[in-house]
Amino acid sequence: MDVNPSGFADFGEFAPLTDGLGDQAFGDPGDPGNRPARLAVGVVGTGRVGPALGAALQLAGHTVVAASGVSATSRRRADALLPGVRIVTPPQVLAAADLVLLTVPDDALADLVAGLAATGAVRPGQLVVHTSGAHGVAVLEPATRAGALPLALHPAMTFTGTSVDLDRLAGCPFGVTAPEELRPVAEALVVEMGGEPEWVPEEVRPLYHTALAHGANHLVTLVAQAMDLLRTAGVAEPGRMLGPLLGAALDNSLRSGDAALTGPVARGDAGTVRRHLAQLSTVSPDIPAAYRAMARATAQRALANGTIDETSAAGLLDVLNEEKH
């Protein structure tokens, strides 16, 4: 974790650099004439996301004035992407910034916000922005009660913590949740970072995040398992073999959905699936369960899509439900 909620009362000599946001109006976020006023930006949590977004805001003309990070790795990351920016405590970040990015793990966010608000670190008129996909703006309620302007801006992207991330932000969708009156502000900031805002209502924010995690995180596991199997089969560079196939499969599925299904399950080849399971049982203790679960889901979608008929689906499910001997 890159945030230490303890010691919030220690502001030291780090005085606020600004008094507020003024009366800058926000209009169409796509209109260069409606760019937000230049803001002093603070980053609380210098994991993989915070420094990249801070750097993107600097490229847009804002100034990152302070950041907080606990681990040596997070501090090195901040030095690389935000050179010259002071590393201070979270309350000192808030004291210096007009716009605060809270880029901490999902489960740490609520306690962080409550701690900052309880110590008076939050100022009226301050933009407080978190990047958690799992939360909307309700988690920022303690800061909102203190007069902050709450925004939830979640980049739907994986981050490396390096300068590569800045290129990936170009055209990156952001899940945006905010009070309706702050929607133009939120969307303008996303556009400034190079992203594309996608409005996500507060009540469906958990479902939104579930969808992204299911698709992206489980895809990594699936690909890693396939690479392990290819290595066991003697393929020296499994990534080179999988790359074109998986790239085409991803592109086809994004374009065509279930109509892109191919392979033995989509053909109803129960015998081939049985042989796959037999092979898996000899080389891996955990992949067979993942294969069965995904093949069941694939069979059900193929049946619903009309790719296979009920007889073929029943044959596949019989094989997938067979006990391992």
Contacts in CASP RR format, 6 or more apart in sequence:
PFRMAT RR
TARGET T0000
AUTHOR 0000-0000-0000
METHOD contacts of the structure
MODEL  1
MDVNPSGFADFGEFAPLTDGLGDQAFGDPGDPGNRPARLAVGVVGTGRVG
PALGAALQLAGHTVVAASGVSATSRRRADALLPGVRIVTPPQVLAAADLV
LLTVPDDALADLVAGLAATGAVRPGQLVVHTSGAHGVAVLEPATRAGALP
LALHPAMTFTGTSVDLDRLAGCPFGVTAPEELRPVAEALVVEMGGEPEWV
PEEVRPLYHTALAHGANHLVTLVAQAMDLLRTAGVAEPGRMLGPLLGAAL
DNSLRSGDAALTGPVARGDAGTVRRHLAQLSTVSPDIPAAYRAMARATAQ
RALANGTIDETSAAGLLDVLNEEKH
1 70 0 8 1.000
1 104 0 8 1.000
1 105 0 8 1.000
1 108 0 8 1.000
2 45 0 8 1.000
2 46 0 8 1.000
2 47 0 8 1.000
2 68 0 8 1.000
2 69 0 8 1.000
2 70 0 8 1.000
2 71 0 8 1.000
2 74 0 8 1.000
2 103 0 8 1.000
2 104 0 8 1.000
3 44 0 8 1.000
3 45 0 8 1.000
3 68 0 8 1.000
3 69 0 8 1.000
3 70 0 8 1.000
3 90 0 8 1.000
3 104 0 8 1.000
3 108 0 8 1.000
3 112 0 8 1.000
4 68 0 8 1.000
4 69 0 8 1.000
4 70 0 8 1.000
4 89 0 8 1.000
4 90 0 8 1.000
5 90 0 8 1.000
5 108 0 8 1.000
5 111 0 8 1.000
5 112 0 8 1.000
5 115 0 8 1.000
7 89 0 8 1.000
7 91 0 8 1.000
8 89 0 8 1.000
8 90 0 8 1.000
8 91 0 8 1.000
8 115 0 8 1.000
8 116 0 8 1.000
8 118 0 8 1.000
8 119 0 8 1.000
8 121 0 8 1.000
9 91 0 8 1.000
9 119 0 8 1.000
10 89 0 8 1.000
10 91 0 8 1.000
10 92 0 8 1.000
11 89 0 8 1.000
11 91 0 8 1.000
11 92 0 8 1.000
11 95 0 8 1.000
12 92 0 8 1.000
14 66 0 8 1.000
14 88 0 8 1.000
14 92 0 8 1.000
14 95 0 8 1.000
14 96 0 8 1.000
15 95 0 8 1.000
16 95 0 8 1.000
16 96 0 8 1.000
16 123 0 8 1.000
17 40 0 8 1.000
17 65 0 8 1.000
17 96 0 8 1.000
17 97 0 8 1.000
18 40 0 8 1.000
18 98 0 8 1.000
20 98 0 8 1.000
20 123 0 8 1.000
20 125 0 8 1.000
20 126 0 8 1.000
21 37 0 8 1.000
21 39 0 8 1.000
21 98 0 8 1.000
21 125 0 8 1.000
21 126 0 8 1.000
21 127 0 8 1.000
21 149 0 8 1.000
22 37 0 8 1.000
24 36 0 8 1.000
24 37 0 8 1.000
25 34 0 8 1.000
26 34 0 8 1.000
26 36 0 8 1.000
26 184 0 8 1.000
26 185 0 8 1.000
26 188 0 8 1.000
27 34 0 8 1.000
27 184 0 8 1.000
27 188 0 8 1.000
28 34 0 8 1.000
28 184 0 8 1.000
29 184 0 8 1.000
29 187 0 8 1.000
29 188 0 8 1.000
29 190 0 8 1.000
29 191 0 8 1.000
29 197 0 8 1.000
30 188 0 8 1.000
30 191 0 8 1.000
34 188 0 8 1.000
35 60 0 8 1.000
35 188 0 8 1.000
35 192 0 8 1.000
36 185 0 8 1.000
36 188 0 8 1.000
36 189 0 8 1.000
36 192 0 8 1.000
38 61 0 8 1.000
38 62 0 8 1.000
38 63 0 8 1.000
39 57 0 8 1.000
39 62 0 8 1.000
39 63 0 8 1.000
39 97 0 8 1.000
39 98 0 8 1.000
39 99 0 8 1.000
39 127 0 8 1.000
40 62 0 8 1.000
40 63 0 8 1.000
40 65 0 8 1.000
40 96 0 8 1.000
40 97 0 8 1.000
40 98 0 8 1.000
40 99 0 8 1.000
41 54 0 8 1.000
41 57 0 8 1.000
41 58 0 8 1.000
41 62 0 8 1.000
41 63 0 8 1.000
41 64 0 8 1.000
41 65 0 8 1.000
41 97 0 8 1.000
41 98 0 8 1.000
41 99 0 8 1.000
41 100 0 8 1.000
41 101 0 8 1.000
42 54 0 8 1.000
42 64 0 8 1.000
42 65 0 8 1.000
42 66 0 8 1.000
42 67 0 8 1.000
42 93 0 8 1.000
42 94 0 8 1.000
42 96 0 8 1.000
42 97 0 8 1.000
42 99 0 8 1.000
42 100 0 8 1.000
42 101 0 8 1.000
43 50 0 8 1.000
43 51 0 8 1.000
43 53 0 8 1.000
43 54 0 8 1.000
43 64 0 8 1.000
43 66 0 8 1.000
43 67 0 8 1.000
43 68 0 8 1.000
43 78 0 8 1.000
43 82 0 8 1.000
43 85 0 8 1.000
43 93 0 8 1.000
43 100 0 8 1.000
43 101 0 8 1.000
43 103 0 8 1.000
44 67 0 8 1.000
44 68 0 8 1.000
44 90 0 8 1.000
44 93 0 8 1.000
44 94 0 8 1.000
44 100 0 8 1.000
44 101 0 8 1.000
44 102 0 8 1.000
44 103 0 8 1.000
44 104 0 8 1.000
44 112 0 8 1.000
45 67 0 8 1.000
45 68 0 8 1.000
45 69 0 8 1.000
45 74 0 8 1.000
45 102 0 8 1.000
45 103 0 8 1.000
45 104 0 8 1.000
46 67 0 8 1.000
46 68 0 8 1.000
46 69 0 8 1.000
46 74 0 8 1.000
46 75 0 8 1.000
46 77 0 8 1.000
46 78 0 8 1.000
46 82 0 8 1.000
46 87 0 8 1.000
46 103 0 8 1.000
47 69 0 8 1.000
47 74 0 8 1.000
47 77 0 8 1.000
47 103 0 8 1.000
47 161 0 8 1.000
48 77 0 8 1.000
48 159 0 8 1.000
48 160 0 8 1.000
48 161 0 8 1.000
48 165 0 8 1.000
49 103 0 8 1.000
49 131 0 8 1.000
49 155 0 8 1.000
49 159 0 8 1.000
49 161 0 8 1.000
50 101 0 8 1.000
50 103 0 8 1.000
50 131 0 8 1.000
51 67 0 8 1.000
51 77 0 8 1.000
51 78 0 8 1.000
51 80 0 8 1.000
51 81 0 8 1.000
51 82 0 8 1.000
51 161 0 8 1.000
52 81 0 8 1.000
52 159 0 8 1.000
52 161 0 8 1.000
52 165 0 8 1.000
52 166 0 8 1.000
52 169 0 8 1.000
53 101 0 8 1.000
53 103 0 8 1.000
53 131 0 8 1.000
53 155 0 8 1.000
53 169 0 8 1.000
53 193 0 8 1.000
54 62 0 8 1.000
54 64 0 8 1.000
54 81 0 8 1.000
54 82 0 8 1.000
54 101 0 8 1.000
55 64 0 8 1.000
55 81 0 8 1.000
55 82 0 8 1.000
55 163 0 8 1.000
55 166 0 8 1.000
56 166 0 8 1.000
56 169 0 8 1.000
56 192 0 8 1.000
56 193 0 8 1.000
56 194 0 8 1.000
57 64 0 8 1.000
57 99 0 8 1.000
57 189 0 8 1.000
57 192 0 8 1.000
57 193 0 8 1.000
58 64 0 8 1.000
58 82 0 8 1.000
59 166 0 8 1.000
60 192 0 8 1.000
60 193 0 8 1.000
62 99 0 8 1.000
62 192 0 8 1.000
64 82 0 8 1.000
64 85 0 8 1.000
65 85 0 8 1.000
65 86 0 8 1.000
65 96 0 8 1.000
65 97 0 8 1.000
66 85 0 8 1.000
66 86 0 8 1.000
66 87 0 8 1.000
66 88 0 8 1.000
66 92 0 8 1.000
66 93 0 8 1.000
66 96 0 8 1.000
66 97 0 8 1.000
67 78 0 8 1.000
67 82 0 8 1.000
67 85 0 8 1.000
67 86 0 8 1.000
67 87 0 8 1.000
67 88 0 8 1.000
67 93 0 8 1.000
68 87 0 8 1.000
68 88 0 8 1.000
68 89 0 8 1.000
68 90 0 8 1.000
68 92 0 8 1.000
68 93 0 8 1.000
69 75 0 8 1.000
69 78 0 8 1.000
69 87 0 8 1.000
75 87 0 8 1.000
77 161 0 8 1.000
78 85 0 8 1.000
78 87 0 8 1.000
80 162 0 8 1.000
80 163 0 8 1.000
81 161 0 8 1.000
81 162 0 8 1.000
81 163 0 8 1.000
88 96 0 8 1.000
90 112 0 8 1.000
90 116 0 8 1.000
90 121 0 8 1.000
91 116 0 8 1.000
91 119 0 8 1.000
91 121 0 8 1.000
93 100 0 8 1.000
94 100 0 8 1.000
94 116 0 8 1.000
94 121 0 8 1.000
94 122 0 8 1.000
94 123 0 8 1.000
94 126 0 8 1.000
95 121 0 8 1.000
97 126 0 8 1.000
98 126 0 8 1.000
98 127 0 8 1.000
99 126 0 8 1.000
99 127 0 8 1.000
99 129 0 8 1.000
99 189 0 8 1.000
100 126 0 8 1.000
100 127 0 8 1.000
100 128 0 8 1.000
100 129 0 8 1.000
101 129 0 8 1.000
101 130 0 8 1.000
101 131 0 8 1.000
102 109 0 8 1.000
102 112 0 8 1.000
102 113 0 8 1.000
102 128 0 8 1.000
102 129 0 8 1.000
102 130 0 8 1.000
102 131 0 8 1.000
103 130 0 8 1.000
103 131 0 8 1.000
104 112 0 8 1.000
104 130 0 8 1.000
106 132 0 8 1.000
106 133 0 8 1.000
106 134 0 8 1.000
106 135 0 8 1.000
109 130 0 8 1.000
109 132 0 8 1.000
109 135 0 8 1.000
109 139 0 8 1.000
110 135 0 8 1.000
110 139 0 8 1.000
113 128 0 8 1.000
113 130 0 8 1.000
113 139 0 8 1.000
113 140 0 8 1.000
113 141 0 8 1.000
113 142 0 8 1.000
113 143 0 8 1.000
114 142 0 8 1.000
115 121 0 8 1.000
115 142 0 8 1.000
116 122 0 8 1.000
116 142 0 8 1.000
116 143 0 8 1.000
117 142 0 8 1.000
117 143 0 8 1.000
117 145 0 8 1.000
117 146 0 8 1.000
118 142 0 8 1.000
120 146 0 8 1.000
122 128 0 8 1.000
122 142 0 8 1.000
122 143 0 8 1.000
122 146 0 8 1.000
122 147 0 8 1.000
122 148 0 8 1.000
123 146 0 8 1.000
123 147 0 8 1.000
123 148 0 8 1.000
124 146 0 8 1.000
124 147 0 8 1.000
124 148 0 8 1.000
125 147 0 8 1.000
125 148 0 8 1.000
125 149 0 8 1.000
126 143 0 8 1.000
126 147 0 8 1.000
126 148 0 8 1.000
126 149 0 8 1.000
127 148 0 8 1.000
127 149 0 8 1.000
127 151 0 8 1.000
127 185 0 8 1.000
128 140 0 8 1.000
128 143 0 8 1.000
128 144 0 8 1.000
128 148 0 8 1.000
128 149 0 8 1.000
128 150 0 8 1.000
128 151 0 8 1.000
129 150 0 8 1.000
129 151 0 8 1.000
129 152 0 8 1.000
129 153 0 8 1.000
129 189 0 8 1.000
130 136 0 8 1.000
130 139 0 8 1.000
130 140 0 8 1.000
130 151 0 8 1.000
130 152 0 8 1.000
130 153 0 8 1.000
131 152 0 8 1.000
131 153 0 8 1.000
131 154 0 8 1.000
131 155 0 8 1.000
132 139 0 8 1.000
132 152 0 8 1.000
132 154 0 8 1.000
132 209 0 8 1.000
133 152 0 8 1.000
133 154 0 8 1.000
133 175 0 8 1.000
133 205 0 8 1.000
133 208 0 8 1.000
133 209 0 8 1.000
133 212 0 8 1.000
134 205 0 8 1.000
134 206 0 8 1.000
134 209 0 8 1.000
135 152 0 8 1.000
135 205 0 8 1.000
136 152 0 8 1.000
136 177 0 8 1.000
136 200 0 8 1.000
136 202 0 8 1.000
136 205 0 8 1.000
137 144 0 8 1.000
137 150 0 8 1.000
137 151 0 8 1.000
137 152 0 8 1.000
137 177 0 8 1.000
137 178 0 8 1.000
137 179 0 8 1.000
137 202 0 8 1.000
138 202 0 8 1.000
140 148 0 8 1.000
140 150 0 8 1.000
140 152 0 8 1.000
141 150 0 8 1.000
143 150 0 8 1.000
144 150 0 8 1.000
149 182 0 8 1.000
149 185 0 8 1.000
150 178 0 8 1.000
150 179 0 8 1.000
150 182 0 8 1.000
151 176 0 8 1.000
151 177 0 8 1.000
151 178 0 8 1.000
151 182 0 8 1.000
151 185 0 8 1.000
151 186 0 8 1.000
151 189 0 8 1.000
152 175 0 8 1.000
152 176 0 8 1.000
152 177 0 8 1.000
152 178 0 8 1.000
152 205 0 8 1.000
153 174 0 8 1.000
153 175 0 8 1.000
153 176 0 8 1.000
153 186 0 8 1.000
153 189 0 8 1.000
153 190 0 8 1.000
154 174 0 8 1.000
154 175 0 8 1.000
154 176 0 8 1.000
154 200 0 8 1.000
154 209 0 8 1.000
155 169 0 8 1.000
155 172 0 8 1.000
155 173 0 8 1.000
155 174 0 8 1.000
155 175 0 8 1.000
155 193 0 8 1.000
155 195 0 8 1.000
156 172 0 8 1.000
156 173 0 8 1.000
156 174 0 8 1.000
156 175 0 8 1.000
156 198 0 8 1.000
156 212 0 8 1.000
157 165 0 8 1.000
157 168 0 8 1.000
157 169 0 8 1.000
157 172 0 8 1.000
158 216 0 8 1.000
159 165 0 8 1.000
159 168 0 8 1.000
169 193 0 8 1.000
169 194 0 8 1.000
169 195 0 8 1.000
170 194 0 8 1.000
170 195 0 8 1.000
171 194 0 8 1.000
171 195 0 8 1.000
171 196 0 8 1.000
172 194 0 8 1.000
172 195 0 8 1.000
172 196 0 8 1.000
173 195 0 8 1.000
173 196 0 8 1.000
173 197 0 8 1.000
173 198 0 8 1.000
174 190 0 8 1.000
174 193 0 8 1.000
174 195 0 8 1.000
174 196 0 8 1.000
174 197 0 8 1.000
174 198 0 8 1.000
175 197 0 8 1.000
175 198 0 8 1.000
175 199 0 8 1.000
175 200 0 8 1.000
175 208 0 8 1.000
176 183 0 8 1.000
176 186 0 8 1.000
176 187 0 8 1.000
176 190 0 8 1.000
176 197 0 8 1.000
176 198 0 8 1.000
176 199 0 8 1.000
176 200 0 8 1.000
177 186 0 8 1.000
177 199 0 8 1.000
177 200 0 8 1.000
177 201 0 8 1.000
177 202 0 8 1.000
177 205 0 8 1.000
178 185 0 8 1.000
178 186 0 8 1.000
183 199 0 8 1.000
186 197 0 8 1.000
187 197 0 8 1.000
190 196 0 8 1.000
190 197 0 8 1.000
191 197 0 8 1.000
200 208 0 8 1.000
221 290 0 8 1.000
222 290 0 8 1.000
222 294 0 8 1.000
223 242 0 8 1.000
223 246 0 8 1.000
225 284 0 8 1.000
225 287 0 8 1.000
225 290 0 8 1.000
226 238 0 8 1.000
226 242 0 8 1.000
227 238 0 8 1.000
227 239 0 8 1.000
227 242 0 8 1.000
228 284 0 8 1.000
228 287 0 8 1.000
229 280 0 8 1.000
229 283 0 8 1.000
229 284 0 8 1.000
229 287 0 8 1.000
230 238 0 8 1.000
230 239 0 8 1.000
230 241 0 8 1.000
230 242 0 8 1.000
231 238 0 8 1.000
232 283 0 8 1.000
235 241 0 8 1.000
249 260 0 8 1.000
249 262 0 8 1.000
252 260 0 8 1.000
253 260 0 8 1.000
258 301 0 8 1.000
258 302 0 8 1.000
258 304 0 8 1.000
258 305 0 8 1.000
258 307 0 8 1.000
259 305 0 8 1.000
259 307 0 8 1.000
261 298 0 8 1.000
261 301 0 8 1.000
261 302 0 8 1.000
261 305 0 8 1.000
261 307 0 8 1.000
263 269 0 8 1.000
264 271 0 8 1.000
264 272 0 8 1.000
264 273 0 8 1.000
264 276 0 8 1.000
265 273 0 8 1.000
265 295 0 8 1.000
265 298 0 8 1.000
265 299 0 8 1.000
265 302 0 8 1.000
265 308 0 8 1.000
265 316 0 8 1.000
266 298 0 8 1.000
266 302 0 8 1.000
266 307 0 8 1.000
266 308 0 8 1.000
267 308 0 8 1.000
268 299 0 8 1.000
268 302 0 8 1.000
268 308 0 8 1.000
268 312 0 8 1.000
268 313 0 8 1.000
268 315 0 8 1.000
268 316 0 8 1.000
270 312 0 8 1.000
270 315 0 8 1.000
270 316 0 8 1.000
270 318 0 8 1.000
270 319 0 8 1.000
271 319 0 8 1.000
273 295 0 8 1.000
273 316 0 8 1.000
273 319 0 8 1.000
273 320 0 8 1.000
274 319 0 8 1.000
274 322 0 8 1.000
276 291 0 8 1.000
277 288 0 8 1.000
277 291 0 8 1.000
277 292 0 8 1.000
277 319 0 8 1.000
277 320 0 8 1.000
277 322 0 8 1.000
277 324 0 8 1.000
280 287 0 8 1.000
280 288 0 8 1.000
280 291 0 8 1.000
281 288 0 8 1.000
281 324 0 8 1.000
288 324 0 8 1.000
292 320 0 8 1.000
295 316 0 8 1.000
295 320 0 8 1.000
296 317 0 8 1.000
296 320 0 8 1.000
299 308 0 8 1.000
299 313 0 8 1.000
299 316 0 8 1.000
299 317 0 8 1.000
299 320 0 8 1.000
300 313 0 8 1.000
302 308 0 8 1.000
302 313 0 8 1.000
303 309 0 8 1.000
303 310 0 8 1.000
303 313 0 8 1.000
308 316 0 8 1.000
END
